[in-house]
Amino acid sequence: CEPTLLPEPNHVMLNHLYALSIKDSVMVLSATHRYRKKYVTTLLYKPI
């Protein structure tokens, strides 16, 4: 993945948990954290 293709996350998006979508009985949660000069986004898939 080319880092220049992805925009830098907005400061209000950092350290928050988001429910992205619920489809086919699967909920997707996302959280973005900053580690030094990099941003790490974690996606969690949870069947409901």
Secondary structure, 3 states (H helix, E strand, C coil): CCHHHCCCCCHHHECCEEEEEEECCEEEEEEEEEECCEEEEEEEEEEC
